[in-house]
Amino acid sequence: MGDHLIWSTRAREEYVQLQEYLFEKWGEEIAIRVIKEINETVQRIQRSPEHYPVFLKRRKIHRCVASPQTSIFFTVDNNRIEIICLFDNRQDPKKRKL
């Protein structure tokens, strides 16, 4: 599909925080592997956003489980995909503010 993809400010901040956490707690090898997995997942979202189910119908927010630990939430509007947040699946779902 090749839609234009952007990251919200919130998503960028969460991505940076995730990277910092991974390097600090898990080391370079694990951090690089997880970052690579997330980047590949984002590329798949950009190619085929319709493959990921709508999570919140009223706001048309899609969810992609990038790994057992991380979900990526995004919206699609015309030819624009916006990554709105990354969520640590180990957290209480009530903390997920979409």
TORFI-602533 format. One record per residue: y, z, x of N, C-alpha, C in turn; residue in three letters; residue number from 1. Coordinates in nm, 4 decimals. Example, Ala and Ser with C-alpha at 12.3 -4.5 7.8 and 13.67 -1.06 7.14 Angstrom:
BEGIN
r n_py = -0.5690 n_pz = 0.7800 n_px = 1.3190 ca_py = -0.4500 ca_pz = 0.7800 ca_px = 1.2300 c_py = -0.3300 c_pz = 0.7800 c_px = 1.3200 aa = ALA i = 1
r n_py = -0.2250 n_pz = 0.7080 n_px = 1.2850 ca_py = -0.1060 ca_pz = 0.7140 ca_px = 1.3670 c_py = 0.0030 c_pz = 0.7870 c_px = 1.2900 aa = SER i = 2
% end
This chain:
BEGIN
r n_py = -0.1192 n_pz = 0.0000 n_px = 0.0827 ca_py = 0.0000 ca_pz = 0.0000 ca_px = 0.0000 c_py = 0.1255 c_pz = 0.0000 c_px = 0.0871 aa = MET i = 1
r n_py = 0.1293 n_pz = 0.0815 n_px = 0.1941 ca_py = 0.2390 ca_pz = 0.0783 ca_px = 0.2879 c_py = 0.3706 c_pz = 0.1295 c_px = 0.2329 aa = GLY i = 2
r n_py = 0.3657 n_pz = 0.2228 n_px = 0.1411 ca_py = 0.4883 ca_pz = 0.2780 ca_px = 0.0838 c_py = 0.5689 c_pz = 0.3514 c_px = 0.1909 aa = ASP i = 3
r n_py = 0.6979 n_pz = 0.3628 n_px = 0.1639 ca_py = 0.7879 ca_pz = 0.4376 ca_px = 0.2504 c_py = 0.7562 c_pz = 0.5860 c_px = 0.2344 aa = HIS i = 4
r n_py = 0.7348 n_pz = 0.6552 n_px = 0.3442 ca_py = 0.6975 ca_pz = 0.7961 ca_px = 0.3392 c_py = 0.8056 c_pz = 0.8805 c_px = 0.4047 aa = LEU i = 5
r n_py = 0.8438 n_pz = 0.9877 n_px = 0.3364 ca_py = 0.9390 ca_pz = 1.0824 ca_px = 0.3930 c_py = 0.8827 c_pz = 1.2236 c_px = 0.3794 aa = ILE i = 6
r n_py = 0.9341 n_pz = 1.3123 n_px = 0.4614 ca_py = 0.8980 ca_pz = 1.4544 ca_px = 0.4561 c_py = 1.0190 c_pz = 1.5320 c_px = 0.4060 aa = TRP i = 7
r n_py = 0.9976 n_pz = 1.6203 n_px = 0.3103 ca_py = 1.1066 ca_pz = 1.7082 ca_px = 0.2667 c_py = 1.1379 c_pz = 1.8054 c_px = 0.3802 aa = SER i = 8
r n_py = 1.2539 n_pz = 1.8651 n_px = 0.3730 ca_py = 1.2926 ca_pz = 1.9657 ca_px = 0.4728 c_py = 1.1898 c_pz = 2.0782 c_px = 0.4746 aa = THR i = 9
r n_py = 1.1495 n_pz = 2.1214 n_px = 0.3582 ca_py = 1.0498 ca_pz = 2.2290 ca_px = 0.3481 c_py = 0.9191 c_pz = 2.1890 c_px = 0.4164 aa = ARG i = 10
r n_py = 0.8707 n_pz = 2.0686 n_px = 0.3892 ca_py = 0.7443 ca_pz = 2.0235 ca_px = 0.4479 c_py = 0.7549 c_pz = 2.0164 c_px = 0.6004 aa = ALA i = 11
r n_py = 0.8671 n_pz = 1.9665 n_px = 0.6508 ca_py = 0.8856 ca_pz = 1.9598 ca_px = 0.7966 c_py = 0.8832 c_pz = 2.0987 c_px = 0.8579 aa = ARG i = 12
r n_py = 0.9505 n_pz = 2.1941 n_px = 0.7939 ca_py = 0.9526 ca_pz = 2.3322 ca_px = 0.8436 c_py = 0.8126 c_pz = 2.3924 c_px = 0.8417 aa = GLU i = 13
r n_py = 0.7390 n_pz = 2.3698 n_px = 0.7346 ca_py = 0.6022 ca_pz = 2.4233 ca_px = 0.7260 c_py = 0.5118 c_pz = 2.3594 c_px = 0.8312 aa = GLU i = 14
r n_py = 0.5321 n_pz = 2.2319 n_px = 0.8583 ca_py = 0.4528 ca_pz = 2.1618 ca_px = 0.9599 c_py = 0.4809 c_pz = 2.2193 c_px = 1.0983 aa = TYR i = 15
r n_py = 0.6059 n_pz = 2.2439 n_px = 1.1293 ca_py = 0.6424 ca_pz = 2.3036 ca_px = 1.2582 c_py = 0.5846 c_pz = 2.4446 c_px = 1.2688 aa = VAL i = 16
r n_py = 0.5954 n_pz = 2.5221 n_px = 1.1622 ca_py = 0.5394 ca_pz = 2.6576 ca_px = 1.1627 c_py = 0.3884 c_pz = 2.6550 c_px = 1.1839 aa = GLN i = 17
r n_py = 0.3217 n_pz = 2.5607 n_px = 1.1195 ca_py = 0.1777 ca_pz = 2.5466 ca_px = 1.1357 c_py = 0.1433 c_pz = 2.5135 c_px = 1.2801 aa = LEU i = 18
r n_py = 0.2165 n_pz = 2.4202 n_px = 1.3390 ca_py = 0.1925 ca_pz = 2.3838 ca_px = 1.4785 c_py = 0.2093 c_pz = 2.5040 c_px = 1.5705 aa = GLN i = 19
r n_py = 0.3171 n_pz = 2.5781 n_px = 1.5521 ca_py = 0.3424 ca_pz = 2.6968 ca_px = 1.6350 c_py = 0.2292 c_pz = 2.7976 c_px = 1.6200 aa = GLU i = 20
r n_py = 0.1881 n_pz = 2.8211 n_px = 1.4966 ca_py = 0.0788 ca_pz = 2.9148 ca_px = 1.4699 c_py = -0.0499 c_pz = 2.8697 c_px = 1.5395 aa = TYR i = 21
r n_py = -0.0827 n_pz = 2.7432 n_px = 1.5258 ca_py = -0.2063 ca_pz = 2.6923 ca_px = 1.5853 c_py = -0.2062 c_pz = 2.7059 c_px = 1.7370 aa = LEU i = 22
r n_py = -0.0977 n_pz = 2.6677 n_px = 1.8007 ca_py = -0.0911 ca_pz = 2.6789 ca_px = 1.9464 c_py = -0.0989 c_pz = 2.8242 c_px = 1.9909 aa = PHE i = 23
r n_py = -0.0315 n_pz = 2.9129 n_px = 1.9172 ca_py = -0.0285 ca_pz = 3.0541 ca_px = 1.9552 c_py = -0.1625 c_pz = 3.1236 c_px = 1.9315 aa = GLU i = 24
r n_py = -0.2221 n_pz = 3.1006 n_px = 1.8150 ca_py = -0.3427 ca_pz = 3.1747 ca_px = 1.7767 c_py = -0.4734 c_pz = 3.1060 c_px = 1.8154 aa = LYS i = 25
r n_py = -0.4753 n_pz = 2.9734 n_px = 1.8225 ca_py = -0.5999 ca_pz = 2.9022 ca_px = 1.8413 c_py = -0.6066 c_pz = 2.8204 c_px = 1.9701 aa = TRP i = 26
r n_py = -0.4930 n_pz = 2.8025 n_px = 2.0361 ca_py = -0.4937 ca_pz = 2.7301 ca_px = 2.1627 c_py = -0.4705 c_pz = 2.5809 c_px = 2.1464 aa = GLY i = 27
r n_py = -0.4492 n_pz = 2.5176 n_px = 2.2589 ca_py = -0.4098 ca_pz = 2.3772 ca_px = 2.2605 c_py = -0.5152 c_pz = 2.2839 c_px = 2.2005 aa = GLU i = 28
r n_py = -0.6408 n_pz = 2.3033 n_px = 2.2371 ca_py = -0.7454 ca_pz = 2.2114 ca_px = 2.1910 c_py = -0.7563 c_pz = 2.2091 c_px = 2.0391 aa = GLU i = 29
r n_py = -0.7635 n_pz = 2.3262 n_px = 1.9776 ca_py = -0.7744 ca_pz = 2.3354 ca_px = 1.8316 c_py = -0.6463 c_pz = 2.2850 c_px = 1.7664 aa = ILE i = 30
r n_py = -0.5321 n_pz = 2.3244 n_px = 1.8213 ca_py = -0.4036 ca_pz = 2.2825 ca_px = 1.7642 c_py = -0.3924 c_pz = 2.1311 c_px = 1.7619 aa = ALA i = 31
r n_py = -0.4238 n_pz = 2.0670 n_px = 1.8715 ca_py = -0.4139 ca_pz = 1.9212 ca_px = 1.8783 c_py = -0.5103 c_pz = 1.8557 c_px = 1.7802 aa = ILE i = 32
r n_py = -0.6297 n_pz = 1.9100 n_px = 1.7671 ca_py = -0.7276 ca_pz = 1.8537 ca_px = 1.6737 c_py = -0.6775 c_pz = 1.8641 c_px = 1.5291 aa = ARG i = 33
r n_py = -0.6248 n_pz = 1.9795 n_px = 1.4915 ca_py = -0.5772 ca_pz = 1.9986 ca_px = 1.3545 c_py = -0.4551 c_pz = 1.9110 c_px = 1.3274 aa = VAL i = 34
r n_py = -0.3636 n_pz = 1.9035 n_px = 1.4217 ca_py = -0.2443 ca_pz = 1.8203 ca_px = 1.4053 c_py = -0.2842 c_pz = 1.6743 c_px = 1.3891 aa = ILE i = 35
r n_py = -0.3803 n_pz = 1.6305 n_px = 1.4683 ca_py = -0.4289 ca_pz = 1.4929 ca_px = 1.4577 c_py = -0.4893 c_pz = 1.4683 c_px = 1.3192 aa = LYS i = 36
r n_py = -0.5692 n_pz = 1.5633 n_px = 1.2686 ca_py = -0.6295 ca_pz = 1.5502 ca_px = 1.1356 c_py = -0.5216 c_pz = 1.5396 c_px = 1.0276 aa = GLU i = 37
r n_py = -0.4185 n_pz = 1.6214 n_px = 1.0379 ca_py = -0.3108 ca_pz = 1.6171 ca_px = 0.9387 c_py = -0.2382 c_pz = 1.4841 c_px = 0.9460 aa = ILE i = 38
r n_py = -0.2071 n_pz = 1.4381 n_px = 1.0667 ca_py = -0.1375 ca_pz = 1.3094 ca_px = 1.0814 c_py = -0.2205 c_pz = 1.1940 c_px = 1.0259 aa = ASN i = 39
r n_py = -0.3509 n_pz = 1.1960 n_px = 1.0506 ca_py = -0.4386 ca_pz = 1.0919 ca_px = 0.9956 c_py = -0.4434 c_pz = 1.0995 c_px = 0.8434 aa = GLU i = 40
r n_py = -0.4431 n_pz = 1.2194 n_px = 0.7899 ca_py = -0.4436 ca_pz = 1.2371 ca_px = 0.6447 c_py = -0.3150 c_pz = 1.1833 c_px = 0.5844 aa = THR i = 41
r n_py = -0.2030 n_pz = 1.2104 n_px = 0.6480 ca_py = -0.0748 ca_pz = 1.1594 ca_px = 0.5989 c_py = -0.0758 c_pz = 1.0065 c_px = 0.5998 aa = VAL i = 42
r n_py = -0.1346 n_pz = 0.9463 n_px = 0.7009 ca_py = -0.1451 ca_pz = 0.8000 ca_px = 0.7050 c_py = -0.2309 c_pz = 0.7481 c_px = 0.5894 aa = GLN i = 43
r n_py = -0.3400 n_pz = 0.8203 n_px = 0.5573 ca_py = -0.4234 ca_pz = 0.7802 ca_px = 0.4430 c_py = -0.3458 c_pz = 0.7929 c_px = 0.3115 aa = ARG i = 44
r n_py = -0.2676 n_pz = 0.8978 n_px = 0.2992 ca_py = -0.1847 ca_pz = 0.9148 ca_px = 0.1798 c_py = -0.0882 c_pz = 0.7969 c_px = 0.1682 aa = ILE i = 45
r n_py = -0.0285 n_pz = 0.7595 n_px = 0.2788 ca_py = 0.0677 ca_pz = 0.6495 ca_px = 0.2764 c_py = 0.0012 c_pz = 0.5176 c_px = 0.2372 aa = GLN i = 46
r n_py = -0.1208 n_pz = 0.4957 n_px = 0.2851 ca_py = -0.1924 ca_pz = 0.3716 ca_px = 0.2517 c_py = -0.2393 c_pz = 0.3682 c_px = 0.1069 aa = ARG i = 47
r n_py = -0.2853 n_pz = 0.4831 n_px = 0.0555 ca_py = -0.3471 ca_pz = 0.4849 ca_px = -0.0781 c_py = -0.3158 c_pz = 0.6142 c_px = -0.1528 aa = SER i = 48
r n_py = -0.1917 n_pz = 0.6355 n_px = -0.1902 ca_py = -0.1579 ca_pz = 0.7617 ca_px = -0.2576 c_py = -0.2295 c_pz = 0.7804 c_px = -0.3915 aa = PRO i = 49
r n_py = -0.2681 n_pz = 0.6693 n_px = -0.4528 ca_py = -0.3342 ca_pz = 0.6781 ca_px = -0.5836 c_py = -0.4740 c_pz = 0.7387 c_px = -0.5748 aa = GLU i = 50
r n_py = -0.5288 n_pz = 0.7504 n_px = -0.4558 ca_py = -0.6621 ca_pz = 0.8099 ca_px = -0.4402 c_py = -0.6625 c_pz = 0.9618 c_px = -0.4530 aa = HIS i = 51
r n_py = -0.5457 n_pz = 1.0203 n_px = -0.4558 ca_py = -0.5367 ca_pz = 1.1666 ca_px = -0.4606 c_py = -0.4930 c_pz = 1.2101 c_px = -0.5994 aa = TYR i = 52
r n_py = -0.5635 n_pz = 1.3068 n_px = -0.6554 ca_py = -0.5382 ca_pz = 1.3442 ca_px = -0.7947 c_py = -0.4020 c_pz = 1.4100 c_px = -0.8151 aa = PRO i = 53
r n_py = -0.3528 n_pz = 1.3920 n_px = -0.9365 ca_py = -0.2305 ca_pz = 1.4609 ca_px = -0.9762 c_py = -0.2676 c_pz = 1.6072 c_px = -0.9964 aa = VAL i = 54
r n_py = -0.1920 n_pz = 1.6938 n_px = -0.9333 ca_py = -0.2167 ca_pz = 1.8380 ca_px = -0.9387 c_py = -0.1326 c_pz = 1.9031 c_px = -1.0478 aa = PHE i = 55
r n_py = -0.0057 n_pz = 1.8633 n_px = -1.0564 ca_py = 0.0845 ca_pz = 1.9119 ca_px = -1.1610 c_py = 0.1369 c_pz = 1.7906 c_px = -1.2371 aa = LEU i = 56
r n_py = 0.0879 n_pz = 1.7724 n_px = -1.3581 ca_py = 0.1233 ca_pz = 1.6522 ca_px = -1.4340 c_py = 0.2711 c_pz = 1.6459 c_px = -1.4683 aa = LYS i = 57
r n_py = 0.3305 n_pz = 1.7558 n_px = -1.5066 ca_py = 0.4700 ca_pz = 1.7512 ca_px = -1.5511 c_py = 0.5644 c_pz = 1.7086 c_px = -1.4404 aa = ARG i = 58
r n_py = 0.5291 n_pz = 1.7345 n_px = -1.3144 ca_py = 0.6155 ca_pz = 1.6948 ca_px = -1.2021 c_py = 0.5543 c_pz = 1.5816 c_px = -1.1206 aa = ARG i = 59
r n_py = 0.4371 n_pz = 1.5360 n_px = -1.1639 ca_py = 0.3664 ca_pz = 1.4260 ca_px = -1.0967 c_py = 0.3441 c_pz = 1.4546 c_px = -0.9487 aa = LYS i = 60
r n_py = 0.2983 n_pz = 1.5754 n_px = -0.9215 ca_py = 0.2701 ca_pz = 1.6169 ca_px = -0.7841 c_py = 0.1216 c_pz = 1.5969 c_px = -0.7571 aa = ILE i = 61
r n_py = 0.0927 n_pz = 1.5269 n_px = -0.6494 ca_py = -0.0446 ca_pz = 1.5020 ca_px = -0.6069 c_py = -0.0847 c_pz = 1.6045 c_px = -0.5012 aa = HIS i = 62
r n_py = -0.2146 n_pz = 1.6264 n_px = -0.4912 ca_py = -0.2670 ca_pz = 1.7175 ca_px = -0.3898 c_py = -0.3727 c_pz = 1.6457 c_px = -0.3079 aa = ARG i = 63
r n_py = -0.3617 n_pz = 1.6620 n_px = -0.1771 ca_py = -0.4619 ca_pz = 1.6109 ca_px = -0.0851 c_py = -0.5095 c_pz = 1.7277 c_px = -0.0002 aa = CYS i = 64
r n_py = -0.6375 n_pz = 1.7545 n_px = -0.0023 ca_py = -0.6934 ca_pz = 1.8597 ca_px = 0.0822 c_py = -0.7179 c_pz = 1.7975 c_px = 0.2189 aa = VAL i = 65
r n_py = -0.6304 n_pz = 1.8312 n_px = 0.3135 ca_py = -0.6369 ca_pz = 1.7736 ca_px = 0.4480 c_py = -0.7492 c_pz = 1.8364 c_px = 0.5296 aa = ALA i = 66
r n_py = -0.7770 n_pz = 1.9630 n_px = 0.5017 ca_py = -0.8844 ca_pz = 2.0364 ca_px = 0.5684 c_py = -0.9173 c_pz = 2.1554 c_px = 0.4788 aa = SER i = 67
r n_py = -1.0235 n_pz = 2.2277 n_px = 0.5089 ca_py = -1.0511 ca_pz = 2.3458 ca_px = 0.4260 c_py = -0.9352 c_pz = 2.4461 c_px = 0.4263 aa = PRO i = 68
r n_py = -0.8527 n_pz = 2.4411 n_px = 0.5305 ca_py = -0.7429 ca_pz = 2.5364 ca_px = 0.5425 c_py = -0.6093 c_pz = 2.4836 c_px = 0.4893 aa = GLN i = 69
r n_py = -0.5915 n_pz = 2.3530 n_px = 0.4793 ca_py = -0.4592 ca_pz = 2.2974 ca_px = 0.4506 c_py = -0.4614 c_pz = 2.1921 c_px = 0.3406 aa = THR i = 70
r n_py = -0.3685 n_pz = 2.2068 n_px = 0.2457 ca_py = -0.3461 ca_pz = 2.1051 ca_px = 0.1430 c_py = -0.2069 c_pz = 2.0478 c_px = 0.1619 aa = SER i = 71
r n_py = -0.1954 n_pz = 1.9195 n_px = 0.1308 ca_py = -0.0676 ca_pz = 1.8506 ca_px = 0.1370 c_py = -0.0312 c_pz = 1.8105 c_px = -0.0054 aa = ILE i = 72
r n_py = 0.0885 n_pz = 1.8482 n_px = -0.0489 ca_py = 0.1366 ca_pz = 1.8139 ca_px = -0.1816 c_py = 0.2454 c_pz = 1.7088 c_px = -0.1676 aa = PHE i = 73
r n_py = 0.2391 n_pz = 1.6067 n_px = -0.2545 ca_py = 0.3347 ca_pz = 1.4974 ca_px = -0.2434 c_py = 0.3615 c_pz = 1.4354 c_px = -0.3799 aa = PHE i = 74
r n_py = 0.4722 n_pz = 1.3624 n_px = -0.3866 ca_py = 0.5078 ca_pz = 1.2866 ca_px = -0.5060 c_py = 0.5171 c_pz = 1.1395 c_px = -0.4691 aa = THR i = 75
r n_py = 0.5011 n_pz = 1.0557 n_px = -0.5705 ca_py = 0.5137 ca_pz = 0.9107 ca_px = -0.5527 c_py = 0.6134 c_pz = 0.8624 c_px = -0.6571 aa = VAL i = 76
r n_py = 0.7154 n_pz = 0.7938 n_px = -0.6103 ca_py = 0.8176 ca_pz = 0.7396 ca_px = -0.7000 c_py = 0.8514 c_pz = 0.6000 c_px = -0.6531 aa = ASP i = 77
r n_py = 0.8134 n_pz = 0.5007 n_px = -0.7330 ca_py = 0.8292 ca_pz = 0.3602 ca_px = -0.6946 c_py = 0.7587 c_pz = 0.3358 c_px = -0.5616 aa = ASN i = 78
r n_py = 0.8303 n_pz = 0.2944 n_px = -0.4599 ca_py = 0.7697 ca_pz = 0.2677 ca_px = -0.3288 c_py = 0.7983 c_pz = 0.3792 c_px = -0.2297 aa = ASN i = 79
r n_py = 0.8166 n_pz = 0.4997 n_px = -0.2795 ca_py = 0.8525 ca_pz = 0.6124 ca_px = -0.1932 c_py = 0.7553 c_pz = 0.7273 c_px = -0.2154 aa = ARG i = 80
r n_py = 0.6980 n_pz = 0.7745 n_px = -0.1064 ca_py = 0.6101 ca_pz = 0.8912 ca_px = -0.1093 c_py = 0.6840 c_pz = 1.0031 c_px = -0.0372 aa = ILE i = 81
r n_py = 0.6907 n_pz = 1.1191 n_px = -0.1018 ca_py = 0.7557 ca_pz = 1.2337 ca_px = -0.0376 c_py = 0.6551 c_pz = 1.3468 c_px = -0.0223 aa = GLU i = 82
r n_py = 0.6320 n_pz = 1.3859 n_px = 0.1029 ca_py = 0.5514 ca_pz = 1.5050 ca_px = 0.1303 c_py = 0.6419 c_pz = 1.6228 c_px = 0.0976 aa = ILE i = 83
r n_py = 0.6023 n_pz = 1.7034 n_px = -0.0015 ca_py = 0.6911 ca_pz = 1.8122 ca_px = -0.0421 c_py = 0.6537 c_pz = 1.9462 c_px = 0.0194 aa = ILE i = 84
r n_py = 0.5246 n_pz = 1.9658 n_px = 0.0511 ca_py = 0.4887 ca_pz = 2.0896 ca_px = 0.1197 c_py = 0.3467 c_pz = 2.0829 c_px = 0.1737 aa = CYS i = 85
r n_py = 0.3231 n_pz = 2.1679 n_px = 0.2714 ca_py = 0.1886 ca_pz = 2.1916 ca_px = 0.3238 c_py = 0.1544 c_pz = 2.3338 c_px = 0.2836 aa = LEU i = 86
r n_py = 0.0323 n_pz = 2.3555 n_px = 0.2418 ca_py = -0.0052 ca_pz = 2.4884 ca_px = 0.1949 c_py = -0.1334 c_pz = 2.5333 c_px = 0.2621 aa = PHE i = 87
r n_py = -0.1327 n_pz = 2.6556 n_px = 0.3112 ca_py = -0.2516 ca_pz = 2.7162 ca_px = 0.3709 c_py = -0.3414 c_pz = 2.7628 c_px = 0.2565 aa = ASP i = 88
r n_py = -0.4566 n_pz = 2.6981 n_px = 0.2404 ca_py = -0.5467 ca_pz = 2.7274 ca_px = 0.1287 c_py = -0.6041 c_pz = 2.8679 c_px = 0.1323 aa = ASN i = 89
r n_py = -0.5890 n_pz = 2.9370 n_px = 0.2439 ca_py = -0.6400 ca_pz = 3.0744 ca_px = 0.2524 c_py = -0.5442 c_pz = 3.1735 c_px = 0.1880 aa = ARG i = 90
r n_py = -0.4234 n_pz = 3.1293 n_px = 0.1565 ca_py = -0.3254 ca_pz = 3.2161 ca_px = 0.0922 c_py = -0.3541 c_pz = 3.2281 c_px = -0.0573 aa = GLN i = 91
r n_py = -0.2940 n_pz = 3.3283 n_px = -0.1169 ca_py = -0.3020 ca_pz = 3.3458 ca_px = -0.2609 c_py = -0.2351 c_pz = 3.2254 c_px = -0.3281 aa = ASP i = 92
r n_py = -0.3039 n_pz = 3.1528 n_px = -0.4169 ca_py = -0.2424 ca_pz = 3.0369 ca_px = -0.4825 c_py = -0.1131 c_pz = 3.0684 c_px = -0.5558 aa = PRO i = 93
r n_py = -0.0911 n_pz = 3.1954 n_px = -0.5915 ca_py = 0.0321 ca_pz = 3.2331 ca_px = -0.6590 c_py = 0.1532 c_pz = 3.2180 c_px = -0.5668 aa = LYS i = 94
r n_py = 0.1290 n_pz = 3.2130 n_px = -0.4367 ca_py = 0.2380 ca_pz = 3.1946 ca_px = -0.3403 c_py = 0.2815 c_pz = 3.0492 c_px = -0.3314 aa = LYS i = 95
r n_py = 0.2038 n_pz = 2.9605 n_px = -0.3883 ca_py = 0.2335 ca_pz = 2.8173 ca_px = -0.3844 c_py = 0.3475 c_pz = 2.7888 c_px = -0.4809 aa = ARG i = 96
r n_py = 0.4620 n_pz = 2.7553 n_px = -0.4275 ca_py = 0.5798 ca_pz = 2.7279 ca_px = -0.5096 c_py = 0.6065 c_pz = 2.5778 c_px = -0.5084 aa = LYS i = 97
r n_py = 0.5695 n_pz = 2.5134 n_px = -0.6171 ca_py = 0.5894 ca_pz = 2.3706 ca_px = -0.6288 c_py = 0.6929 c_pz = 2.3472 c_px = -0.7343 aa = LEU i = 98
% end
